[in-house]
Amino acid sequence: MSVLFSPISLGALTLPNRVVVAPMCQYSAADGSASDWHMIHLGSLAISGAGLLIIEATAVEPRGRITPADLGLWSDLNEAAIGRVLTAIRMYSRIPVSIQLAHAGRKASTRVPWEGGAVIPAQKGKGGWRTVAPSPVPFNPGDPPPAELDEEGVHWIANAFSVAARRAARLNLDAVEVHSAHGYLLHEFLSPLSNRRTDSYGGSLENRMRFPLEIFEAVRRGFPKEKPVGVRLSGTDWIDGGWTLEESKVYARELERRGAAYIHVSSGGLAPEQKIPVAPGYQVSLAQGIKKAVGIPVIAVGLITEPKQAEEILERGEADAIALARAMLYDPRWPWHAAAELGAQVDAPPQYWRSQPYELKNLFTQD
């Protein structure tokens, strides 16, 4: 029996298989509200046969967006727009749906990637805004320095995460993921390269973890206790003197102690100086390291593109589930093809049942 297509529980939520659609920014929202593009994009992924669909990084306040076109969940209009997409998904798919709550910190106020991704200055008429961070250290040399968050600002953002979690609860989402990876605000507090504070939020590892842990607790309080809240983290900065795997293990254990349902392990994104050894499955060893440190499920992600590759990672016990991003964009039916290759079954809408090849008559679950 395929491990990839066996069930797994994230807290009280049981997934039908271990294929996770990773959150992928689409830069296609209007004032934070989901658009028709999200209906097409998420609708396609919802009938992929994956075990879980995680909606892209969703800003908890306007200045927490990476770009002005980022998805948000800070207003009633944002909530209603996501609700419209979820209504369509639930009409035609049984896939559990999660959302990743995020704040871009000093990496906010940029152009969308296909327009170059450069910083948009905080000038009238330019569409940009002053970014915030643990310390006034810009992401790129020459960028405008972010404003250092004071204690009031820290508490305000924690409340914004809590409010967004309550909106996620009203939307009846199945889970929430807290984004503390890729150089965004929570990761900025964790890494000594971006956190130069001398108060209770900086310096020691315990202090640098304080704000991200407070954010997790705020989200956990705002979301129904019977539903899972997980966390995405960067296992390492890939920079000497930066955030390390050993620190990630400590952080993961603290999250587990506070009720995290799973850890989703990525890496990098904190600074341009990173030297990432990109290769197939290059982040799996980080997931494996976290898995040895905690008792909750660990999701591996990063250049995992082949079904047998994913199956072997799980067979070796290096992770508990596999997240795919770009591979799902390239092949939105990746789980169908993986199930066919691994001799498993996968959920598909009845409108598509006749697409299965004759020799794979039992590919689709029909119940």
C-alpha positions in Angstrom: 0.0 0.0 0.0 1.3 3.5 -0.8 2.3 5.6 2.2 1.7 8.8 0.2 -1.9 7.8 -0.3 -2.5 6.6 3.3 -4.5 8.9 5.7 -2.8 11.2 8.2 -4.2 13.2 11.1 -3.3 16.8 11.8 -4.7 17.1 15.2 -8.4 16.2 14.9 -8.4 16.7 11.1 -7.9 13.5 9.1 -6.6 13.9 5.6 -7.4 11.2 3.0 -3.8 11.2 1.8 -0.4 12.9 2.4 -0.2 15.2 -0.6 -0.5 18.8 0.4 -1.0 21.7 -2.0 1.5 24.3 -0.6 0.4 28.0 -0.3 1.4 29.9 -3.4 1.0 33.6 -3.8 -0.9 34.6 -6.9 -0.6 38.5 -6.6 -4.1 38.8 -8.1 -6.3 40.3 -5.3 -7.9 43.8 -5.2 -7.5 45.6 -1.9 -6.9 42.2 -0.3 -10.0 40.6 -1.7 -9.9 37.3 -3.7 -10.7 37.7 -7.4 -12.1 35.6 -10.2 -8.5 34.4 -10.7 -8.7 32.7 -7.2 -11.9 31.0 -8.2 -10.2 29.5 -11.3 -6.8 28.8 -9.5 -8.1 27.3 -6.2 -11.0 25.6 -8.0 -8.6 23.7 -10.2 -6.4 22.7 -7.2 -9.5 21.7 -5.2 -10.2 18.9 -7.6 -6.6 17.7 -7.8 -7.1 14.8 -5.5 -4.6 16.2 -2.9 -5.3 15.6 0.8 -5.1 19.3 1.8 -5.3 22.6 0.0 -3.6 25.6 1.7 -4.6 29.0 0.5 -1.7 31.4 -0.3 0.0 33.7 2.2 -2.9 35.9 3.4 -2.0 39.3 5.0 -3.6 40.1 8.4 -3.3 43.9 7.7 -2.7 46.0 4.6 0.9 46.8 5.3 1.6 43.1 5.8 1.2 42.4 2.0 4.2 41.5 -0.1 2.6 43.5 -3.0 -0.5 45.6 -3.3 -2.1 42.7 -5.1 -1.7 40.2 -2.2 -4.6 38.4 -0.7 -5.8 39.6 2.7 -8.2 38.8 5.6 -8.4 42.0 7.5 -11.9 43.2 6.4 -15.4 42.1 5.9 -15.0 42.5 2.2 -11.9 40.3 2.2 -13.8 37.7 4.2 -16.8 37.7 1.9 -14.6 37.4 -1.2 -12.8 34.3 0.2 -16.1 32.9 1.2 -17.4 33.1 -2.3 -14.5 31.0 -3.5 -14.9 28.5 -0.7 -18.6 28.1 -1.5 -17.8 27.0 -5.0 -15.0 24.7 -3.9 -17.3 23.0 -1.3 -20.0 22.5 -3.9 -17.8 20.3 -6.1 -15.0 19.0 -3.8 -14.5 17.3 -0.5 -10.9 18.5 -0.1 -10.0 20.0 3.4 -9.0 23.7 2.9 -6.6 25.7 5.1 -5.3 29.2 4.9 -1.8 30.6 5.6 -1.9 33.8 7.7 1.0 36.1 7.2 2.7 39.4 7.5 5.5 40.4 5.1 7.4 42.7 7.5 10.3 44.4 5.8 9.7 42.4 2.5 6.4 44.2 1.9 5.5 47.0 -0.5 7.1 45.5 -3.6 5.9 45.1 -7.2 4.5 41.8 -8.3 7.2 39.3 -9.5 6.4 39.6 -13.3 7.0 43.4 -12.9 10.4 42.8 -11.3 9.6 42.7 -7.6 11.3 46.0 -6.8 10.4 48.0 -3.7 7.6 50.5 -4.2 8.6 53.7 -2.3 6.3 55.0 0.4 5.5 58.2 -1.6 2.2 59.7 -2.3 0.7 58.4 -5.6 3.3 55.5 -5.8 1.1 52.9 -4.1 3.8 51.9 -1.6 3.9 52.1 2.1 6.5 52.2 5.0 7.3 48.7 6.0 7.8 47.4 9.6 10.2 45.0 11.1 11.9 44.1 14.4 14.8 46.4 13.6 15.4 49.1 11.0 17.5 46.8 8.8 16.4 46.7 5.1 16.2 43.5 3.2 18.4 44.8 0.3 21.2 47.3 0.8 19.9 50.6 -0.5 16.2 49.8 0.2 14.4 52.2 2.6 14.8 51.0 6.2 11.7 49.6 7.8 10.2 51.2 10.8 11.1 49.4 14.0 8.1 48.1 15.8 7.5 49.4 19.3 5.7 47.4 21.9 2.3 48.9 20.9 3.0 47.9 17.3 3.9 44.3 18.3 0.7 44.0 20.2 -1.3 45.5 17.4 0.0 42.9 14.9 -0.7 40.1 17.3 -4.3 41.3 17.6 -4.5 41.4 13.8 -3.5 37.8 13.5 -6.1 36.9 16.2 -8.8 38.8 14.3 -7.9 37.1 11.0 -8.0 33.7 12.8 -11.5 34.5 13.9 -12.5 35.4 10.3 -11.0 32.0 9.2 -13.2 30.3 11.8 -16.3 32.1 10.5 -15.4 30.9 7.0 -15.4 27.4 8.4 -11.9 26.7 7.1 -10.5 23.3 8.2 -7.2 24.5 9.4 -4.9 27.6 9.7 -1.1 27.8 9.0 1.0 30.5 10.6 3.7 31.8 8.2 7.0 32.2 10.1 9.3 31.4 7.1 10.9 33.0 4.0 12.2 36.2 5.6 8.8 37.6 6.5 7.9 39.3 9.7 7.9 36.4 12.2 11.1 35.0 10.6 12.6 38.4 10.9 12.1 38.3 14.6 13.6 34.8 14.8 16.9 35.5 12.9 19.7 37.4 14.6 20.6 38.8 11.1 17.3 40.9 11.0 16.6 41.2 14.7 19.0 43.6 16.4 16.7 44.5 19.3 17.9 44.8 22.9 14.5 44.5 24.6 12.6 41.3 25.5 12.0 40.6 21.8 15.7 40.4 20.8 19.1 39.0 21.7 18.7 35.5 23.1 17.0 32.7 21.3 14.2 32.8 23.9 13.6 36.5 23.3 13.8 36.1 19.5 11.1 33.4 19.6 8.9 35.4 21.9 6.9 37.3 19.3 6.4 34.4 16.8 5.2 32.3 19.8 2.8 35.1 20.9 1.5 35.2 17.3 0.9 31.4 17.4 -0.9 31.7 20.7 -3.1 34.6 19.4 -4.1 32.5 16.3 -4.7 29.4 18.4 -7.0 31.4 20.7 -8.9 32.8 17.7 -9.5 29.5 15.9 -11.7 26.7 17.1 -9.8 24.5 19.5 -11.0 21.3 17.7 -9.4 22.5 14.5 -5.6 22.3 13.8 -3.2 25.3 13.6 0.2 24.5 12.1 3.3 26.6 11.4 5.6 27.0 8.4 9.2 27.8 9.3 12.5 28.2 7.5 14.8 25.5 8.8 17.8 27.6 8.2 18.8 31.0 6.7 21.6 29.3 4.7 23.8 32.2 5.9 26.7 32.0 8.5 25.5 33.6 11.7 21.9 33.3 10.8 18.9 31.2 11.9 19.9 27.5 12.2 18.4 24.1 12.2 19.2 23.6 15.8 17.3 26.8 16.7 14.4 25.6 14.5 14.2 22.4 16.6 13.9 24.4 19.7 11.3 26.6 18.1 9.4 23.6 16.8 9.3 22.0 20.3 8.0 25.3 21.8 5.3 25.4 19.1 4.4 21.8 19.8 4.1 22.5 23.6 1.6 25.3 22.8 -0.6 23.1 20.7 0.8 23.2 17.1 -0.7 20.4 15.0 2.1 20.2 12.6 5.3 21.8 11.3 5.8 22.7 7.6 9.5 22.9 6.9 10.9 25.2 4.2 14.1 27.3 4.3 15.8 30.6 3.4 14.3 33.9 2.3 15.8 36.0 5.0 18.5 37.9 3.1 20.0 38.0 -0.4 23.3 36.6 0.9 21.8 33.2 1.3 23.6 30.3 -0.5 21.0 27.6 -1.0 22.2 24.2 -2.4 19.2 23.8 -4.7 18.7 20.2 -5.8 15.9 17.7 -5.8 14.6 17.4 -2.2 17.1 19.8 -0.9 15.0 20.7 2.2 14.1 17.2 3.2 17.0 16.9 5.6 15.7 19.9 7.4 12.3 18.3 7.8 14.0 15.1 9.0 15.9 17.1 11.6 12.6 18.7 12.8 10.8 15.4 12.8 13.4 13.9 15.2 12.8 16.8 17.6 9.0 16.8 17.8 6.1 14.3 18.1 3.7 16.1 15.7 3.5 15.5 11.9 6.2 17.2 9.8 5.6 18.3 6.2 8.5 18.4 3.7 8.5 20.7 0.7 10.9 21.8 -2.0 11.7 20.3 -5.4 9.8 17.1 -4.6 8.4 16.5 -8.0 8.2 12.7 -8.7 5.8 10.3 -7.1 8.4 7.7 -6.2 10.6 10.4 -4.7 7.7 11.5 -2.5 6.9 7.9 -1.5 10.5 7.1 -0.6 10.8 10.2 1.6 7.8 8.9 3.6 9.0 5.3 3.6 12.3 6.4 5.1 10.5 8.3 7.8 12.1 11.6 6.9 8.7 13.4 6.9 5.0 12.6 7.4 3.5 14.4 4.4 4.7 16.0 1.2 3.8 19.6 0.0 4.0 20.5 -3.6 3.9 24.0 -5.1 5.3 24.7 -8.5 4.8 21.0 -9.4 1.1 21.5 -8.8 1.0 24.6 -11.0 2.7 22.7 -13.8 0.5 19.6 -13.3 -2.7 20.3 -11.4 -3.5 16.6 -11.7 -0.2 15.5 -10.1 -2.0 13.4 -7.4 -4.0 11.5 -10.0 -0.9 10.6 -11.9 1.0 9.8 -8.6 -1.9 7.5 -7.5 -1.8 5.7 -10.9 2.0 5.2 -10.6 1.8 4.0 -7.0 -1.2 1.8 -7.4 -3.5 3.9 -5.2 -6.9 5.5 -5.4 -7.7 9.3 -5.4 -10.8 11.4 -5.1 -12.0 13.1 -8.3 -15.3 14.7 -9.3 -17.8 12.4 -11.1 -17.7 14.7 -14.1 -14.1 13.5 -14.7 -14.5 9.8 -13.9 -14.6 8.8 -17.6 -11.1 10.3 -18.1 -9.4 7.4 -16.3 -7.6 5.0 -18.7 -9.2 1.7 -19.2 -6.3 -0.2 -17.5 -6.8 2.0 -14.4 -10.5 1.5 -13.9 -10.1 1.6 -10.1 -8.0 4.8 -10.0 -10.9 7.1 -8.7 -12.7 6.7 -5.4 -16.4 6.3 -6.3 -18.5 6.5 -3.1 
